[in-house]
Each structure stands twice: as structure tokens, then as C-alpha cells.
Amino acid sequence: MSGNPTGSKEQAQIRVQKQIQLPFSKAWQISLQGIRIRWMRSLITASGIFLGIAFFSSVRASGLFPVDTSSKEAIAAANRQTWLAVMALLVCFVGIMNAMLMSVTERFKEIGTMKCLGALDNFVVKLFFIEAALMGSLASTLGWFIGWLITVGIHVLTKGTADMGGAFWSGTLREVGLSIVIGVTITLLAAVPPARRAAQMPPVAALRSEV
């Protein structure tokens, strides 16, 4: 007679759980490798948030300098720029989502293989969120710097550095944090539909897909 079948089943389940519950470091490693392999697709995705944050940063940087609040034209121009910045971020959101959905399509077999090997749905979602966070943070930082540099450079060339006092630099620190937070948030939100699609993909159907 064999031993306790219930105990053997529980031990098997524990072994399976140990195999599929991969640590965060492994997800990080796979995400980095995925970005390196598909660097062109990653570059296209990151360029969307880069351009959106660069324009947003440029508009916000112009507000760091004194503005004539008595001029209705100046106020109207500032409002128009703010509205254009918001619209640019919305377009950026849609572009990132579309690029990441295309990335899921290109990775059907890879995702199907991981799921057939025991990867859980939340592990697949974690991979896409890590990739989105990495691309969003790097592209947002670079986009903020370029947008800020262009606006400040034009102001220095035309009006000098008289307005660049302590308030300007404290405002700059505040704006860089705001830009990065907005950029990463937009990228993560845009990654939700692609990540859900990848996680809900039947493994066998994914392996049979031809891209």
C-alpha cells in the first residue's frame, strides 16, 4: 500500500507553488531582457511619454517666470498652453496603450510559453507593469529635462538670468517631481489593458497564434 494520498497531493501542490511563485528579482530580470530584445518597440513606446512630458514641462517651466497678471492676453495664452499640454498627455496615453497592445500581439508565443511553464496571471501582469514603470520613469525624466532646458534657454537668451532666483529653483524641483509622477502614472494606466489581455490569454491559443 502507498502512503497517505492526501499528504502526497499537498506536497505536490507546495512544490508547484514554489516553482511558479517567482520572486520580484526574476520578474525584473525578465522585464529588462524584454526591453533589450525589443528595444525598437520600447523606444517607440517611450517616445510617446517623452514628447508629452517634454511639452508639459515646457509649459510648466514658462510659469516659473514672472507673468503680467494684468494682461488678459498673457493669461489667455497661459490657459491655452495648459489646455494643449493636457491634450498632449491624453494623446500620449492613447499612443502608449496602442504601442503596448502591439507588443502583446508580438509576444503571443512568449507569453503562452511562460504560462504553459506555470507562470501565474499576476506574474505576467507584473512583467508589463515593470516594463511600463521603467520606460515611464526614464522617458519622463529625459522629457522634463529637454522641455525645461528649451524654455529656460529661450528665456535666458531673450531676458537674461534676472528672474532665476530661489523661487525659480525651488519651483523647478517641484516641477521635475510632478512631471515624473504624471509620466509614470500615465504609462502605468496605459499598461493596464495590455497587461490584462496578456494575463487572460489562453496558453494553448497563444502558442498556436501566428504573428
Helices and strands as residue ranges (DSSP letters): H 5-20, H 24-37, H 39-62, H 72-106, H 108-116, H 121-159, H 166-199, H 203-208
